[in-house]
Amino acid sequence: MLILIWIAVCVIFYLVQNVLGNSGHALELFALLTAFVLFFIDRLSRKAKK
């Protein structure tokens, strides 16, 4: 599970850097997208445990 989270965060970081570069909003977008992805990974892992 930790490797899935690490890969997801790395992919999000790469995509945000390519799209926004050194924009002031890149960090905000990265944080928002990471929060959504971690939320959905948590939801999926809870469904899988049932």
LOMIMI-750669 format. One line per field, with one value per atom (N, C-alpha, C): chain; residue in one letter; residue number from 1; x, y, z; atom name. Coordinates in steps of 0.001 Angstrom, whole numbers, plus 524288, in hexadecimal, padded with zeros to 5 digits. Example, Ala and Ser with C-alpha at 12.3 -4.5 7.8 and 13.67 -1.06 7.14 Angstrom:
BEGIN
unit: (A; A; A; A; A; A);
code: (A; A; A; S; S; S);
pos: (1; 1; 1; 2; 2; 2);
u: (83386; 8300C; 83390; 83232; 83566; 83264);
v: (7E9C6; 7EE6C; 7F31C; 7F736; 7FBDC; 8001E);
w: (81E78; 81E78; 81E78; 81BA8; 81BE4; 81EBE);
site: (N; CA; C; N; CA; C);
END
This chain:
BEGIN
unit: (A; A; A; A; A; A; A; A; A; A; A; A; A; A; A; A; A; A; A; A; A; A; A; A; A; A; A; A; A; A; A; A; A; A; A; A; A; A; A; A; A; A; A; A; A; A; A; A; A; A; A; A; A; A; A; A; A; A; A; A; A; A; A; A; A; A; A; A; A; A; A; A; A; A; A; A; A; A; A; A; A; A; A; A; A; A; A; A; A; A; A; A; A; A; A; A; A; A; A; A; A; A; A; A; A; A; A; A; A; A; A; A; A; A; A; A; A; A; A; A; A; A; A; A; A; A; A; A; A; A; A; A; A; A; A; A; A; A; A; A; A; A; A; A; A; A; A; A; A; A);
code: (M; M; M; L; L; L; I; I; I; L; L; L; I; I; I; W; W; W; I; I; I; A; A; A; V; V; V; C; C; C; V; V; V; I; I; I; F; F; F; Y; Y; Y; L; L; L; V; V; V; Q; Q; Q; N; N; N; V; V; V; L; L; L; G; G; G; N; N; N; S; S; S; G; G; G; H; H; H; A; A; A; L; L; L; E; E; E; L; L; L; F; F; F; A; A; A; L; L; L; L; L; L; T; T; T; A; A; A; F; F; F; V; V; V; L; L; L; F; F; F; F; F; F; I; I; I; D; D; D; R; R; R; L; L; L; S; S; S; R; R; R; K; K; K; A; A; A; K; K; K; K; K; K);
pos: (1; 1; 1; 2; 2; 2; 3; 3; 3; 4; 4; 4; 5; 5; 5; 6; 6; 6; 7; 7; 7; 8; 8; 8; 9; 9; 9; 10; 10; 10; 11; 11; 11; 12; 12; 12; 13; 13; 13; 14; 14; 14; 15; 15; 15; 16; 16; 16; 17; 17; 17; 18; 18; 18; 19; 19; 19; 20; 20; 20; 21; 21; 21; 22; 22; 22; 23; 23; 23; 24; 24; 24; 25; 25; 25; 26; 26; 26; 27; 27; 27; 28; 28; 28; 29; 29; 29; 30; 30; 30; 31; 31; 31; 32; 32; 32; 33; 33; 33; 34; 34; 34; 35; 35; 35; 36; 36; 36; 37; 37; 37; 38; 38; 38; 39; 39; 39; 40; 40; 40; 41; 41; 41; 42; 42; 42; 43; 43; 43; 44; 44; 44; 45; 45; 45; 46; 46; 46; 47; 47; 47; 48; 48; 48; 49; 49; 49; 50; 50; 50);
u: (80337; 80000; 80367; 8079D; 80B07; 80D8A; 80EC2; 81110; 80D09; 80824; 80402; 8037A; 8039B; 80345; 80801; 80C9A; 81164; 8113E; 80F95; 80F42; 80B32; 806B8; 802A3; 80492; 80741; 80947; 80D6E; 810CA; 814CF; 8126E; 80E78; 80BEE; 8092A; 80679; 803D6; 807CD; 80C1E; 81022; 81253; 8135C; 81574; 811A1; 80CAC; 808C2; 80809; 807DD; 8072F; 80BEB; 81086; 81540; 8155D; 813B0; 813A0; 80F8E; 80B14; 806DE; 807C6; 80903; 8095B; 80EEB; 812BF; 81828; 8190E; 81B38; 81C74; 81841; 81389; 80F34; 80E48; 80C18; 80AFB; 806AC; 80392; 7FF30; 8008B; 80545; 806C2; 8068A; 8086E; 8086C; 802DB; 7FF88; 7FA17; 7F74B; 7F812; 7F5A5; 7F7BE; 7FCD7; 7FF3A; 7FCD2; 7FC31; 7F9F5; 7F44A; 7F151; 7EBD2; 7EB31; 7EE17; 7EDC1; 7EFA3; 7F3BB; 7F5BB; 7F1B6; 7EF1A; 7EB0E; 7E6A1; 7E4E7; 7E0C4; 7E27A; 7E72D; 7E90C; 7E99A; 7EBAC; 7EC30; 7E6DD; 7E31F; 7DDCF; 7DB80; 7DC1C; 7D9F2; 7DCDD; 7E1EF; 7E4D8; 7E2EF; 7E1EE; 7DFE7; 7DA89; 7D734; 7D1FF; 7D256; 7D5C1; 7D650; 7D87A; 7DC2E; 7DE65; 7DA6F; 7D702; 7D2EE; 7CEF0; 7CDB2; 7CA09; 7CC62; 7D177; 7D410; 7D44D; 7D473; 7D4C3; 7CF99; 7CB40; 7C61E; 7C50E);
v: (7FB5D; 80000; 804E7; 804C3; 80950; 80A7B; 8066F; 8073C; 809A9; 80811; 80A73; 8103D; 811A6; 81729; 81A26; 817E9; 81A82; 81B6C; 8178E; 81817; 81C32; 81C33; 82001; 8258E; 82664; 82B99; 82D48; 829C4; 82B0D; 82C71; 82989; 82AA4; 82FED; 830FB; 8360C; 83A79; 839DA; 83DE7; 83EDF; 83AB4; 83B2A; 83E0C; 83C91; 83F0C; 844D0; 84617; 84B90; 84EC8; 84CB6; 84F89; 85071; 84C9E; 84D45; 85138; 8513E; 854BB; 85A49; 85AE5; 86023; 8622C; 85EB4; 86078; 86318; 867B9; 86A93; 86E84; 86D8A; 870F9; 870E5; 87509; 8755B; 871A6; 86FCB; 86C5D; 8669C; 8655B; 85FE8; 85CDF; 85F2D; 85C81; 85BBD; 85F9A; 85F1F; 85ACA; 85A9C; 8568B; 8512F; 850CE; 84BE2; 849FD; 84D76; 84BFE; 84A3D; 84D02; 84BAC; 8466C; 84599; 840A0; 83C0F; 83CE4; 838BF; 8374C; 83B2D; 83A16; 836DF; 8383F; 8353E; 82FA5; 82EF6; 829B3; 8266C; 828A5; 825B3; 8244C; 827CB; 826AE; 8220B; 82209; 81DC9; 818A8; 818D7; 81415; 811D7; 8153C; 81381; 810FA; 81368; 8113D; 80BDA; 80B61; 8065C; 80228; 8039A; 7FFAD; 7FDF4; 80170; 7FFEA; 7FC4F; 7FD46; 7F9CF; 7F46E; 7F436; 7EF3D; 7EBFB; 7EE80; 7EB94; 7E908; 7EB05; 7E8DD; 7E3BC);
w: (80000; 80000; 80000; 802EA; 80334; 7FDEC; 7FAF7; 7F5C6; 7F216; 7F27B; 7EF50; 7F089; 7F56C; 7F6FC; 7F4F6; 7F57E; 7F3AF; 7EDC8; 7EAD6; 7E524; 7E3AD; 7E64C; 7E527; 7E62C; 7EA72; 7EBBD; 7E7C7; 7E637; 7E259; 7DD16; 7DB70; 7D671; 7D6A3; 7DAEA; 7DB74; 7DB5B; 7DE21; 7DE38; 7D8C6; 7D5E7; 7D09D; 7CD08; 7CD45; 7C9EA; 7CB36; 7D036; 7D1C8; 7D021; 7D0BF; 7CF29; 7C94F; 7C63C; 7C08E; 7BECF; 7C150; 7BFAF; 7C19B; 7C693; 7C8D7; 7C980; 7C99A; 7CA2E; 7CF67; 7CF47; 7D419; 7D592; 7D3E4; 7D53A; 7DB22; 7DD10; 7E2A9; 7E462; 7E0B4; 7E20D; 7E18D; 7DFFE; 7DF44; 7E467; 7E893; 7EDA1; 7EF9D; 7EECF; 7F07D; 7ED7F; 7E86E; 7E546; 7E6C0; 7E7B4; 7E954; 7EE74; 7F233; 7F743; 7F6B2; 7F384; 7F2C1; 7F009; 7EBD8; 7E904; 7EC57; 7EF5D; 7F2C8; 7F6F0; 7F917; 7FD02; 7FAA8; 7F5F3; 7F368; 7F256; 7F05A; 7EF1D; 7F40A; 7F832; 7FD16; 7FF56; 7FEC1; 80089; 7FD8E; 7F858; 7F541; 7F619; 7F6FC; 7F83B; 7FD6B; 80135; 8063C; 8059F; 80280; 80186; 7FEFD; 7FB0C; 7F861; 7FBFA; 7FF52; 802DB; 806EF; 80899; 80C5D; 809D7; 804D8; 80213; 80154; 80050; 7FF5D; 8045C; 808DC; 80DD2; 80F44; 80D4C; 80EB1; 80C32);
site: (N; CA; C; N; CA; C; N; CA; C; N; CA; C; N; CA; C; N; CA; C; N; CA; C; N; CA; C; N; CA; C; N; CA; C; N; CA; C; N; CA; C; N; CA; C; N; CA; C; N; CA; C; N; CA; C; N; CA; C; N; CA; C; N; CA; C; N; CA; C; N; CA; C; N; CA; C; N; CA; C; N; CA; C; N; CA; C; N; CA; C; N; CA; C; N; CA; C; N; CA; C; N; CA; C; N; CA; C; N; CA; C; N; CA; C; N; CA; C; N; CA; C; N; CA; C; N; CA; C; N; CA; C; N; CA; C; N; CA; C; N; CA; C; N; CA; C; N; CA; C; N; CA; C; N; CA; C; N; CA; C; N; CA; C; N; CA; C; N; CA; C; N; CA; C);
END
